[in-house]
Amino acid sequence: MPVSLDVEIYRDRPREEWQHAGGEVRMSTLPLDLDAVMAELPAGDGPDGMPTATAMGHVHLSVADLAETEAFYAGVLGLDVTVRSYPGALFLSAGGYHHHLGANTWTSAGAPASPPGTRGLRGFEIVLPSAGEARRAAERLARAGTVTEATDDTAVAVDPSGNRLRLAVA
């Protein structure tokens, strides 16, 4: 199965402009003028990946199974499901945001995690507001048997689809 890494370019709107339908935030995928976006890049940016300090507002993951993904991110980590009705996708957040995490099975339904050495997302970080919240989340991950490494203020875990995440404190 070919592995692809897609990057969503998104402009968030103020919360008062969000539209809702049936208790969910309405989302859409609209065309983008990619040439205009690429023209905004500083000269000399190379293809070697993102700079270490790159911050993402939200991440979309390719996952094998949406029910397992929801059980992990909502059930174990405690994120809120914001949209479940988008075909083949699930959206989750914290603090009432439209979504911090998107997960879909569009190219990955039933597929195992990407093998080592393939291009793609190496991992992502979830930044929690306090050491206490990070510790409680790490304890839930440990009880679920998903923690691969842990220190006093961070934990690294792997979700059911093999996506690696790290908990950190703001």
C-alpha positions in Angstrom: 0.0 0.0 0.0 1.5 3.4 -0.9 2.1 5.8 2.0 1.2 9.4 1.5 1.8 12.4 3.8 -0.8 15.1 3.2 -0.5 18.6 4.8 -3.7 20.5 5.3 -3.4 24.3 5.0 -6.1 25.9 7.1 -7.1 29.3 8.3 -9.1 29.2 11.5 -12.0 31.5 12.0 -13.1 33.2 15.2 -15.4 30.9 17.3 -18.3 33.3 16.7 -18.1 32.6 13.0 -18.3 28.8 13.4 -21.4 27.2 12.0 -23.1 24.2 13.7 -25.6 21.6 12.5 -27.0 18.8 14.5 -24.8 19.5 17.5 -21.6 19.3 15.4 -19.3 21.9 13.9 -19.8 22.2 10.2 -16.6 21.6 8.2 -15.7 21.6 4.6 -12.8 21.0 2.2 -12.5 23.8 -0.2 -10.1 24.4 -3.2 -6.8 26.1 -2.5 -4.7 28.3 -4.7 -1.5 26.3 -4.1 0.7 28.4 -6.3 -0.2 31.5 -4.3 0.5 29.7 -1.0 3.8 28.4 -2.2 4.8 31.9 -3.4 4.6 32.9 0.3 7.4 30.6 1.4 10.7 32.2 2.3 13.5 31.5 -0.2 15.8 28.6 0.6 13.3 26.4 2.5 14.4 22.9 1.6 12.7 19.5 1.3 14.3 18.0 4.4 11.3 18.1 6.6 9.8 20.7 8.9 12.0 22.7 11.3 12.1 21.3 14.8 10.2 24.3 16.3 7.2 23.9 13.9 3.9 24.1 15.7 0.7 22.7 14.2 -2.7 23.9 15.2 -4.1 20.5 14.6 -3.1 17.2 13.1 -4.9 14.7 10.9 -3.9 11.1 11.2 -4.4 8.1 8.9 -5.8 5.3 11.0 -6.9 1.7 10.5 -10.2 1.8 12.5 -12.3 4.8 13.7 -13.9 3.0 16.7 -10.4 2.0 18.0 -9.2 5.5 17.4 -12.1 7.0 19.3 -11.7 4.5 22.2 -8.0 5.6 22.5 -8.2 9.4 22.0 -11.6 10.0 23.6 -11.8 7.0 26.0 -8.2 6.9 27.3 -6.9 10.4 26.7 -10.2 12.2 27.4 -10.5 14.3 24.2 -14.1 15.3 23.2 -15.5 14.0 19.9 -16.7 17.1 18.0 -17.7 15.5 14.6 -18.4 11.8 14.0 -20.7 12.2 11.0 -18.1 13.1 8.4 -17.7 10.0 6.2 -14.6 7.9 7.1 -13.4 10.5 9.6 -13.5 11.5 13.3 -12.6 14.9 14.8 -11.6 15.4 18.5 -10.6 18.3 20.6 -10.1 19.7 24.1 -11.6 22.9 25.6 -14.4 23.3 23.1 -12.2 23.8 20.0 -13.6 22.5 16.6 -10.8 19.9 16.4 -7.2 19.5 17.5 -7.1 16.0 16.0 -8.6 14.6 12.9 -8.5 10.9 12.1 -9.6 9.2 8.9 -9.6 5.9 7.1 -9.7 7.3 3.6 -6.4 5.5 2.5 -5.7 3.4 5.6 -8.8 1.4 6.6 -7.6 -1.9 8.1 -4.0 -1.2 7.2 -1.1 -1.7 9.6 1.1 1.1 10.8 3.5 2.5 8.2 6.7 0.4 8.2 10.0 1.9 9.6 11.9 3.8 6.9 8.8 5.1 5.0 8.0 8.8 4.7 5.3 10.2 7.0 4.7 11.6 10.4 7.3 10.4 12.9 5.1 11.5 15.7 3.3 14.4 17.2 3.1 16.1 20.6 0.0 16.9 22.7 0.7 19.9 24.9 -1.2 19.8 28.2 -1.8 22.9 30.4 -0.3 21.5 33.6 2.0 18.8 35.0 -1.0 17.3 36.9 -3.0 16.9 33.7 0.0 15.4 31.9 0.6 13.0 34.8 -3.1 11.9 34.8 -3.1 11.4 31.0 0.2 9.4 31.3 -1.3 7.2 34.0 -4.4 6.5 31.8 -2.1 5.6 28.9 0.0 3.3 31.1 -3.1 1.5 32.3 -4.1 1.0 28.6 -0.7 -0.5 28.0 0.3 2.1 25.3 3.2 3.9 27.0 6.6 3.3 25.5 8.6 5.7 27.6 7.9 8.0 30.5 9.6 10.6 32.6 8.3 12.9 35.3 6.9 15.4 32.8 6.4 13.5 29.6 5.1 10.2 28.2 5.4 8.7 24.8 2.7 6.3 23.6 1.5 4.6 20.4 -2.1 4.7 19.3 -3.9 1.6 17.9 -2.9 2.5 14.4 0.8 2.8 15.3 0.9 6.6 15.4 3.4 7.9 18.0 2.4 10.7 20.3 4.2 12.5 23.1 2.5 14.2 26.0 4.2 17.4 27.2 3.5 20.3 29.5 2.9 23.8 28.2 
